[in-house]
């Protein structure tokens, strides 16, 4: 593994300069600082050797994008909670779901792993991943950071917590909303309104949160002996364009009377496509989203959705990370912990009984 001396050699500076950059000390001009940080980003190194030279009081926050309002909401809640505990935060937008990526010093597109390297180079004490790349997999398959990478970080002693994204292959602490229950509650709501052909507007097929919601959708339908055929499932990207395309496919093939969406962003696209097709919501098509972004209450019709308890989840994630940091310093046992939060059904104007001709007031 790369040490301080090798980093200093490649950057063309002294070991003491590398140390000053890592510890954010004065006396290093900006060009030199950036050169050292660039080397730290590109070279393999032992995170505990470089990222934990001293207590910094800084944690890293990694989100997949900022265009979806749910991720800035998580970032704000995490930053506020960490600040109350005496920690400052460095926010990284890994942009894995949009395809628009920054480039590293070698000219290639940056991925989540590159941002992790930068955070460790800047001496963060631990990291919180919101929808980590292993679960947020709209990036091409070959670009997705696999479980082996996270396992290596854990083996190197890097403390981290996932929000909505742990997988069975990883022993990592996680805070999550119950995605399966979300799909189940949304479907039960529509079944109680008399719907039988309930479509599922899914995110990409490899997305773990979408797969869990789909499982909840299927469980609720099976309880009532209703079909959960593959023709009732349509896939798209986690944005309005993806939602519109997915609904268009469903309307052309399966013609549901109601749809459940993997995100509110997708639901916005569904509402637009329904309007484009001359369908009234909810008279001709009921729509349920997920996340309860601020726009959900103000679009027309207002969106029925499943709300995540974002502030409570953020508090739990920060608490777990700081707990792990404290136990790590005392060299005691530090087993991964998982905490699951219940979503809340928020009923608004976009859902109603089959064929309901009532108009909103």
ChimeraX attribute file (.defattr): number of C-alpha atoms within 10 A of each C-alpha:
attribute: neighborCount
match mode: 1-to-1
recipient: residues
	/A:1	9
	/A:2	14
	/A:3	14
	/A:4	17
	/A:5	14
	/A:6	15
	/A:7	21
	/A:8	19
	/A:9	13
	/A:10	13
	/A:11	21
	/A:12	13
	/A:13	16
	/A:14	14
	/A:15	17
	/A:16	12
	/A:17	20
	/A:18	25
	/A:19	16
	/A:20	15
	/A:21	23
	/A:22	24
	/A:23	19
	/A:24	14
	/A:25	10
	/A:26	8
	/A:27	10
	/A:28	14
	/A:29	9
	/A:30	10
	/A:31	9
	/A:32	16
	/A:33	19
	/A:34	14
	/A:35	17
	/A:36	23
	/A:37	21
	/A:38	17
	/A:39	19
	/A:40	26
	/A:41	22
	/A:42	14
	/A:43	14
	/A:44	13
	/A:45	20
	/A:46	16
	/A:47	22
	/A:48	17
	/A:49	17
	/A:50	22
	/A:51	24
	/A:52	21
	/A:53	15
	/A:54	12
	/A:55	11
	/A:56	17
	/A:57	16
	/A:58	20
	/A:59	26
	/A:60	24
	/A:61	24
	/A:62	25
	/A:63	24
	/A:64	23
	/A:65	21
	/A:66	17
	/A:67	13
	/A:68	16
	/A:69	16
	/A:70	20
	/A:71	20
	/A:72	15
	/A:73	17
	/A:74	20
	/A:75	23
	/A:76	15
	/A:77	19
	/A:78	24
	/A:79	23
	/A:80	19
	/A:81	21
	/A:82	23
	/A:83	14
	/A:84	9
	/A:85	13
	/A:86	10
	/A:87	17
	/A:88	18
	/A:89	18
	/A:90	14
	/A:91	18
	/A:92	20
	/A:93	19
	/A:94	25
	/A:95	21
	/A:96	23
	/A:97	21
	/A:98	16
	/A:99	13
	/A:100	12
	/A:101	15
	/A:102	14
	/A:103	12
	/A:104	15
	/A:105	14
	/A:106	9
	/A:107	8
	/A:108	10
	/A:109	13
	/A:110	19
	/A:111	22
	/A:112	23
	/A:113	16
	/A:114	15
	/A:115	19
	/A:116	22
	/A:117	19
	/A:118	21
	/A:119	26
	/A:120	26
	/A:121	25
	/A:122	24
	/A:123	26
	/A:124	29
	/A:125	25
	/A:126	24
	/A:127	25
	/A:128	26
	/A:129	23
	/A:130	27
	/A:131	22
	/A:132	23
	/A:133	27
	/A:134	22
	/A:135	20
	/A:136	24
	/A:137	22
	/A:138	22
	/A:139	18
	/A:140	10
	/A:141	10
	/A:142	7
	/A:143	15
	/A:144	19
	/A:145	18
	/A:146	14
	/A:147	16
	/A:148	11
	/A:149	12
	/A:150	19
	/A:151	16
	/A:152	11
	/A:153	16
	/A:154	15
	/A:155	10
	/A:156	13
	/A:157	16
	/A:158	22
	/A:159	24
	/A:160	27
	/A:161	29
	/A:162	22
	/A:163	24
	/A:164	22
	/A:165	22
	/A:166	23
	/A:167	14
	/A:168	7
	/A:169	11
	/A:170	13
	/A:171	16
	/A:172	20
	/A:173	22
	/A:174	27
	/A:175	25
	/A:176	26
	/A:177	22
	/A:178	20
	/A:179	27
	/A:180	20
	/A:181	23
	/A:182	31
	/A:183	31
	/A:184	21
	/A:185	20
	/A:186	28
	/A:187	29
	/A:188	20
	/A:189	17
	/A:190	24
	/A:191	20
	/A:192	11
	/A:193	15
	/A:194	14
	/A:195	21
	/A:196	20
	/A:197	20
	/A:198	28
	/A:199	27
	/A:200	30
	/A:201	34
	/A:202	28
	/A:203	27
	/A:204	21
	/A:205	15
	/A:206	14
	/A:207	17
	/A:208	21
	/A:209	26
	/A:210	25
	/A:211	19
	/A:212	18
	/A:213	27
	/A:214	26
	/A:215	19
	/A:216	23
	/A:217	25
	/A:218	21
	/A:219	20
	/A:220	21
	/A:221	20
	/A:222	12
	/A:223	9
	/A:224	11
	/A:225	10
	/A:226	15
	/A:227	13
	/A:228	21
	/A:229	12
	/A:230	10
	/A:231	14
	/A:232	20
	/A:233	20
	/A:234	24
	/A:235	21
	/A:236	22
	/A:237	23
	/A:238	25
	/A:239	21
	/A:240	21
	/A:241	18
	/A:242	24
	/A:243	31
	/A:244	24
	/A:245	19
	/A:246	25
	/A:247	32
	/A:248	18
	/A:249	19
	/A:250	21
	/A:251	16
	/A:252	9
	/A:253	12
	/A:254	18
	/A:255	18
	/A:256	21
	/A:257	22
	/A:258	27
	/A:259	29
	/A:260	30
	/A:261	32
	/A:262	32
	/A:263	27
	/A:264	32
	/A:265	27
	/A:266	29
	/A:267	31
	/A:268	25
	/A:269	22
	/A:270	29
	/A:271	27
	/A:272	18
	/A:273	21
	/A:274	20
	/A:275	12
	/A:276	12
	/A:277	11
	/A:278	10
	/A:279	14
	/A:280	19
	/A:281	25
	/A:282	24
	/A:283	19
	/A:284	19
	/A:285	25
	/A:286	28
	/A:287	32
	/A:288	32
	/A:289	30
	/A:290	30
	/A:291	21
	/A:292	23
	/A:293	22
	/A:294	12
	/A:295	14
	/A:296	23
	/A:297	16
	/A:298	10
	/A:299	13
	/A:300	15
	/A:301	19
	/A:302	18
	/A:303	29
	/A:304	26
	/A:305	30
	/A:306	27
	/A:307	19
	/A:308	23
	/A:309	17
	/A:310	22
	/A:311	16
	/A:312	14
	/A:313	23
	/A:314	26
	/A:315	17
	/A:316	22
	/A:317	29
	/A:318	26
	/A:319	16
	/A:320	23
	/A:321	23
	/A:322	20
	/A:323	12
	/A:324	23
	/A:325	18
	/A:326	13
	/A:327	13
	/A:328	15
	/A:329	8
	/A:330	9
	/A:331	9
	/A:332	10
	/A:333	9
	/A:334	14
	/A:335	9
	/A:336	14
	/A:337	13
	/A:338	17
	/A:339	15
	/A:340	15
	/A:341	17
	/A:342	15
	/A:343	23
	/A:344	18
	/A:345	19
	/A:346	17
	/A:347	16
	/A:348	16
	/A:349	19
	/A:350	25
	/A:351	26
	/A:352	26
	/A:353	20
	/A:354	19
	/A:355	16
	/A:356	16
	/A:357	13
	/A:358	10
	/A:359	11
	/A:360	10
	/A:361	3
